[in-house]
Amino acid sequence: MAESESTCTRLRGRTAIVTGAGRAEGIGEAIALRLAREGANVAVVDLCRQRADVPREKFGAWEELQAVAQKVAALGARALPLKCDVTDEDDVAAMIEKVASEFGRLDILCNNAAGGTGAGPVDTTPVIDVARADWQYTVDLSLTSVFLCSKHAARRMIGFGHGGRIVNTVSVSAHFGQPGISAYSAAKLGVTALTKTLAVELAPHGIGVNAFSPGMTATQYVQQRFEAVAQSRPGKTAAELMGETARNIPLGRAARPDEMAAVAAFLASPDSSYMTGQTLIVDGGLTIR
């Protein structure tokens, strides 16, 4: 049996929220399924609508989110699909309360929702040409969402008195300079700083807060980005560009979503009990060169 298909039950009886979980074969879906395999009940969350102001962004549809919930339930876990705009505080507060009411506890929050336009991750634009609206949208979705979900989830975790885990998805883009994705990189680096502050503030309540930074992962979202880059590179296909990038990775390939989910599950579990405030870089060795 593959490690990603482990049937260990270290999360039995716990309740988890995974944001940005509505896209098939994405990291969010993989995290939700991994937590369910390990015994957790899972609320899967996504926007479930498209936004006219950011037509290049692709969000999971309600039907896709329901399909993820069905996969979670098929693993024997309780599943709850929820629509939520993670950049809207009222929406976030209502989502957290719904989960707490439905399951009677909240133990794990995986802040996986993110994205952006204009200055990353799909579109690339030099800083001197970035529109303020694109910058703000990207920062709101990739950083402010983590603040809002953590704020309201932590309140509930403290109230329940069981401790808990917050796991933030960052990006390898936060750890080195890459032209054209200034807003996304800055927002993701901000998540690492927020992770440290939350860790210190929530430690007295038994809540661990950690993060992980995925490198190139074979998801639809990454495919979308390479397709966008290929449009500005005549004679190059998305597949060719992905291959070129993979050759710069010491392990020689993109990650699978389940490999990222395995790290998230570790950080969400008692096995990471003496870790807090850390960001694990999971990039196949890309940033060690």
Number of C-alpha atoms within 10 A of each C-alpha: 6 5 9 16 13 12 14 10 14 18 21 15 15 21 26 28 32 25 29 27 33 31 25 16 17 23 29 30 28 25 28 30 30 26 32 29 25 22 22 27 29 29 26 29 31 26 23 21 14 14 12 8 11 13 9 17 17 17 20 21 17 19 13 18 26 19 17 27 26 16 17 26 18 14 17 13 23 18 26 22 24 22 20 23 20 28 22 15 18 12 15 22 17 13 23 23 15 15 21 18 11 12 18 11 19 30 28 31 27 29 28 25 27 24 23 25 27 27 25 23 25 24 18 21 18 12 15 7 10 18 13 11 12 18 22 16 22 28 24 23 20 30 26 22 24 28 20 21 25 25 15 17 27 25 12 20 24 18 13 15 14 15 20 28 28 29 28 26 25 31 26 20 23 20 16 10 10 12 13 21 26 24 28 32 27 18 27 27 22 18 26 25 15 20 26 17 13 22 22 14 12 21 15 11 15 16 25 30 31 27 28 22 23 22 21 24 21 17 17 15 20 17 17 18 18 20 19 17 18 18 12 9 12 8 8 13 16 19 13 13 15 20 14 13 15 18 13 15 19 14 13 15 19 19 19 16 21 22 18 25 22 19 21 28 24 15 27 27 21 15 11 15 14 7 14 23 18 18 22 16 20 20 23 19 14 19 16 9 7
